[in-house]
Structure formats: C-alpha cells, structure tokens
Amino acid sequence: MNTSRTEIAFIESIDACFPYRDEVAARASVCEGAAISDNAALMLAHELAFAPDGIAAELRLALLDLLVAQRPSELVTAAEPVVRALILGEAPSTEAADLFLLHCRSEPICFNALNILSECPPEYALLAEGIRSRA
C-alpha cells in the first residue's frame, strides 16, 4: 500500500483524539479524511466504532452516514453496515462481514479496513491477519 504523507498526518491527528465533543470539528475531520483515501476514511470509521465511553451512538451514526456520503467507494460502503453494528454494540451480520471481507481482499490492501474486520467474529480476525501478511 502506498501511504501518502497527507494520509499519515491525518491518521496521526485523529488517532485516539477524534474531536467528538466539537461537532463542527468532527464533521470537518470526517470530510477531510473522506477526501484523502479509503484508508483515512476507514480510520475514521474505526474511531467511530470504538469511541470512548459517553459518546452518543446517535452522533457516531450521523458521522458514519456523513463519511459514507463523502466517500462512497465500494470498500467504505461495504464497511458501513459492519461499523454501524459495532457502534450499536452488536455483532455484524455474516452477510455484511462476508461482503466486507470480499472487498478487503482487493488490492491495494487497506490496513484500517483490516483493523475493522478484525473486530468481527474471531474467524474474520484470522482472515484479516492472512490478508495483512500478504502486504
């Protein structure tokens, strides 16, 4: 995977410090990441799925909707039902996880997609590791 400096800087800027409590800044971050790459967009999706305690699911779901609207790629679109389930504290459906897995197997490998896939039932974590080892 060819990761740009812009993508790396963006990912580092939101890793474990996404601006949930400032909705304007949060929406701006979503739009910024969506404009960079699928990998940056899926870092945002991972942050939304695993937000700190006390961050409302409604806000996270609205930001996920914005993310998909701003970056409607096949990979991000396939990630959406998986991330939505994780935000809601549910296990993703087998159908959603299988479709996401299919897109994760495509080139170029998207590491943040694999990070999300690893949060699905254990068999998907093993498959994600197999894909990651190809890189």
One Martini backbone bead per residue (centre of mass of N, CA, C, O) as a GRO file, in nm:
protein
  135
    1MET     BB    1   0.096   0.036   0.022
    2ASN     BB    2   0.044   0.383  -0.059
    3THR     BB    3   0.138   0.618   0.171
    4SER     BB    4   0.076   0.928   0.249
    5ARG     BB    5   0.152   1.201   0.426
    6THR     BB    6  -0.135   1.298   0.458
    7GLU     BB    7  -0.251   1.038   0.572
    8ILE     BB    8  -0.066   1.010   0.815
    9ALA     BB    9  -0.128   1.283   0.947
   10PHE     BB   10  -0.428   1.237   0.981
   11ILE     BB   11  -0.425   0.980   1.150
   12GLU     BB   12  -0.256   1.102   1.382
   13SER     BB   13  -0.470   1.337   1.448
   14ILE     BB   14  -0.710   1.107   1.540
   15ASP     BB   15  -0.569   0.915   1.718
   16ALA     BB   16  -0.737   0.910   2.011
   17CYS     BB   17  -0.852   1.238   1.916
   18PHE     BB   18  -1.133   1.279   1.844
   19PRO     BB   19  -1.380   1.553   1.807
   20TYR     BB   20  -1.667   1.480   1.951
   21ARG     BB   21  -1.733   1.758   2.126
   22ASP     BB   22  -1.701   1.885   1.821
   23GLU     BB   23  -1.904   1.881   1.561
   24VAL     BB   24  -1.762   2.058   1.355
   25ALA     BB   25  -1.485   1.917   1.371
   26ALA     BB   26  -1.586   1.633   1.310
   27ARG     BB   27  -1.702   1.691   1.029
   28ALA     BB   28  -1.436   1.797   0.911
   29SER     BB   29  -1.275   1.534   0.952
   30VAL     BB   30  -1.449   1.357   0.776
   31CYS     BB   31  -1.411   1.517   0.513
   32GLU     BB   32  -1.106   1.501   0.504
   33GLY     BB   33  -1.068   1.190   0.507
   34ALA     BB   34  -1.251   1.128   0.261
   35ALA     BB   35  -1.054   1.293   0.059
   36ILE     BB   36  -0.799   1.103   0.076
   37SER     BB   37  -0.901   0.794   0.168
   38ASP     BB   38  -0.995   0.488   0.260
   39ASN     BB   39  -0.804   0.462   0.500
   40ALA     BB   40  -0.886   0.726   0.638
   41ALA     BB   41  -1.189   0.665   0.653
   42LEU     BB   42  -1.144   0.393   0.825
   43MET     BB   43  -1.027   0.532   1.067
   44LEU     BB   44  -1.282   0.681   1.136
   45ALA     BB   45  -1.462   0.432   1.166
   46HIS     BB   46  -1.303   0.316   1.401
   47GLU     BB   47  -1.346   0.551   1.592
   48LEU     BB   48  -1.657   0.528   1.593
   49ALA     BB   49  -1.674   0.232   1.699
   50PHE     BB   50  -1.436   0.317   1.943
   51ALA     BB   51  -1.541   0.505   2.143
   52PRO     BB   52  -1.569   0.661   2.408
   53ASP     BB   53  -1.722   0.690   2.672
   54GLY     BB   54  -2.018   0.899   2.623
   55ILE     BB   55  -2.061   0.859   2.320
   56ALA     BB   56  -2.302   0.891   2.113
   57ALA     BB   57  -2.447   0.698   1.875
   58GLU     BB   58  -2.590   0.915   1.706
   59LEU     BB   59  -2.338   1.073   1.629
   60ARG     BB   60  -2.177   0.838   1.502
   61LEU     BB   61  -2.390   0.772   1.284
   62ALA     BB   62  -2.390   1.048   1.146
   63LEU     BB   63  -2.086   1.038   1.073
   64LEU     BB   64  -2.105   0.783   0.904
   65ASP     BB   65  -2.298   0.893   0.693
   66LEU     BB   66  -2.107   1.117   0.601
   67LEU     BB   67  -1.873   0.939   0.513
   68VAL     BB   68  -2.027   0.782   0.291
   69ALA     BB   69  -2.112   1.034   0.130
   70GLN     BB   70  -1.805   1.138   0.084
   71ARG     BB   71  -1.716   0.802   0.051
   72PRO     BB   72  -1.857   0.587  -0.196
   73SER     BB   73  -1.700   0.342  -0.188
   74GLU     BB   74  -1.692   0.010  -0.182
   75LEU     BB   75  -1.543  -0.022   0.090
   76VAL     BB   76  -1.702   0.182   0.263
   77THR     BB   77  -1.981   0.064   0.204
   78ALA     BB   78  -1.912  -0.222   0.322
   79ALA     BB   79  -1.843  -0.111   0.615
   80GLU     BB   80  -2.099   0.024   0.729
   81PRO     BB   81  -2.263  -0.220   0.864
   82VAL     BB   82  -2.034  -0.298   1.052
   83VAL     BB   83  -1.998  -0.030   1.204
   84ARG     BB   84  -2.287   0.005   1.294
   85ALA     BB   85  -2.294  -0.245   1.474
   86LEU     BB   86  -2.059  -0.161   1.660
   87ILE     BB   87  -2.189   0.097   1.766
   88LEU     BB   88  -2.446  -0.081   1.876
   89GLY     BB   89  -2.316  -0.353   2.004
   90GLU     BB   90  -2.297  -0.546   1.761
   91ALA     BB   91  -2.293  -0.801   1.552
   92PRO     BB   92  -2.219  -0.862   1.257
   93SER     BB   93  -2.327  -0.981   0.992
   94THR     BB   94  -2.240  -1.221   0.779
   95GLU     BB   95  -2.301  -1.068   0.519
   96ALA     BB   96  -2.142  -0.810   0.586
   97ALA     BB   97  -1.868  -0.945   0.647
   98ASP     BB   98  -1.832  -1.088   0.373
   99LEU     BB   99  -1.836  -0.837   0.194
  100PHE     BB  100  -1.602  -0.696   0.332
  101LEU     BB  101  -1.394  -0.916   0.283
  102LEU     BB  102  -1.397  -0.904  -0.022
  103HIS     BB  103  -1.287  -0.604  -0.025
  104CYS     BB  104  -1.025  -0.658   0.146
  105ARG     BB  105  -0.893  -0.846  -0.086
  106SER     BB  106  -0.834  -0.609  -0.235
  107GLU     BB  107  -0.662  -0.395  -0.427
  108PRO     BB  108  -0.541  -0.233  -0.210
  109ILE     BB  109  -0.444  -0.259   0.098
  110CYS     BB  110  -0.647  -0.191   0.395
  111PHE     BB  111  -0.569  -0.156   0.721
  112ASN     BB  112  -0.834  -0.034   0.845
  113ALA     BB  113  -1.015  -0.256   0.743
  114LEU     BB  114  -0.873  -0.485   0.899
  115ASN     BB  115  -0.930  -0.369   1.180
  116ILE     BB  116  -1.234  -0.404   1.156
  117LEU     BB  117  -1.247  -0.704   1.082
  118SER     BB  118  -1.112  -0.795   1.358
  119GLU     BB  119  -1.397  -0.718   1.519
  120CYS     BB  120  -1.512  -0.955   1.435
  121PRO     BB  121  -1.542  -1.248   1.435
  122PRO     BB  122  -1.270  -1.456   1.473
  123GLU     BB  123  -1.250  -1.556   1.174
  124TYR     BB  124  -1.190  -1.264   1.063
  125ALA     BB  125  -0.927  -1.210   1.207
  126LEU     BB  126  -0.771  -1.433   1.059
  127LEU     BB  127  -0.820  -1.324   0.772
  128ALA     BB  128  -0.691  -1.048   0.818
  129GLU     BB  129  -0.407  -1.157   0.877
  130GLY     BB  130  -0.367  -1.291   0.602
  131ILE     BB  131  -0.381  -1.029   0.441
  132ARG     BB  132  -0.160  -0.870   0.593
  133SER     BB  133   0.077  -1.076   0.517
  134ARG     BB  134   0.090  -0.984   0.206
  135ALA     BB  135   0.224  -0.687   0.248
   0.00000   0.00000   0.00000
